[in-house]
Amino acid sequence: MAVVGHAAVRSRVMGENYKRAMPALRLKLADRGVLRPGAKADLVLFDPARIVDRSTFAAPKALSEGIRLVLVNGEAVWEDGKATGRRPGRVLVSAGTADAAPSPR
């Protein structure tokens, strides 16, 4: 990759990291918005060439295709085309109270 191309990719990635971190920084949530050991991260792994939205007005609950893995707080909640049954999410109610309320079940 050319130096200019590498710099552009690095700049774009750094910009995305900054955009992801800003809400967490604003709310003073030190363990959110970053990818590092011990942080609580939500990630979606997908293949952009294979992702397809199958839902319609007639079938609004039809699942999308192409999403390989969904992690919430670092735990897999969607894997191999189905839900894992885990529900590690938490409702963020205000600055500094990330663990104030469990996710609705």
PyMOL commands that set and color helices and strands:
alter all, ss='L'
color gray80, all
select helices_A, chain A and resi 3-26
alter helices_A, ss='H'
color red, helices_A
select strands_A, chain A and resi 43-46+67-72+75-79+82-83+90-91+101-102
alter strands_A, ss='S'
color yellow, strands_A
deselect
rebuild
show_as cartoon
